[in-house]
Amino acid sequence: MTQPAHTQLHSAAKKSQFVNMLVAVGLQDAGFEHGYHDTLTKRERLLALLQSDLGFEGYKTGYASHDLHAFAAKFPPQLARLFIQGLSQPGDKVLDPMVGSGTAAVEAMLCGRKAIGIDIDPLALRLSRVKTTRYDLTTLRETTADVVDNARDLQRDKPRMERHLRLRFAKEEQEFINYWFQRSTQIELIALISAMETIVDESARSFLELTFSSIIVTKSGGVSLARDLAHSRPHLDKSKSPKNAIDQFSARAVRNLASLAAIRRCRYKPRIIEGDARKLKLSDDSVDLVVTSPPYANAIDYMRAHKFSLVWLGRTVPELTEFRGKYIGSEKTNGFRSAMLPKQAADVVAQLRRLDSRKSIILEKYFVEMRAVFVEMYRVLKADACSVVVVGCSTMRGLDVQTHQCLARIAQQSGFDVVGIARRQLDRNRRMMPARFGSNGTTGIEQRMHDEYVIGLIKPTK
């Protein structure tokens, strides 16, 4: 039955007030709650938020611990916070099953929620854990200063550091390091590694190792000979003159310590768990809200960049190569089994098959893997709880594969109600998307990353 006009206007006014209240006040005040949570249904709140301005142009995104480390394709923290504050209450459990850089987990923590973040990427786990740890900053500052002083002393003993380099790395890792790092930089980095490994406190060492990683995995390629590392498309540039790694580490540590100061007083410590979004180790009906951003259909190759620091931190090149095949959206299709997909997704796969058979298998695998994610999200969510999924566009062989529409249908097939889909224009510089060096922005990966969509889902009550 259609509502009377005056009732519709009253409802629209309430929704407008709800959104304006969150944007004007809630984005600055993590403790702010309001009675509109009670006067609007969860579905009404989700729809109102989807209909609001989700661009956040001009907003500062590097507050709190969000700027500890570069990470490709991060969504703005205000986007996560808007939905967290609008769709959950203090003390609620907020899940990001593909936590990435930890943006949603940090925002949930700042908003007084119990955050759960899950990922399989080893650098994502390191980053999210450090970003959400409450440190004794005085002690951590002193520890960091000691490490820097120790590293400077070790750097002067070049024969000893050369010996460490030979003994620490196997042939494949040595070849990788020799290709991407100048010899003088290698001496500085192994001196830092040696100094950090004397630190007994595990959480302090995690902070130091993440700071170490942050001077390597940067937009410019940091102290390596790579460019565009944060965009996960590294290019060798032998003309680079990297700055002293110990100096860079010291300066970055000062910045990171200042950033961590903003999260010391948060009530709940998030749980950051190594795991697979396709097989969540969480109880049924235990989560109050999901806020997440899955990989692109033709995925960003995170490991291509992440291995630049992970190799230094003890991972082997073969181990990291194997990791790449485990990511949702990876191009590894061995053993993939086809499954029933909604008509729209199946039609897109069929269209792509006529253009490129192999690419169509990769896309179909992505959709099947995302269906497993939606099934798990549905299982762990409470009834009448929402899931907010931020999805990027993808173009494969010139075909727009309509990722947002296909994923919405897949979510629907998994049991969700689709409340709405909102489009937001992408700020490529802030979202840190891959860019092909020397291209004019009209080919390859550049064609598919100018917009993204926010899918609003709700688990219906039975």
Disulfide bonds with the S-S distance in Angstrom:
none
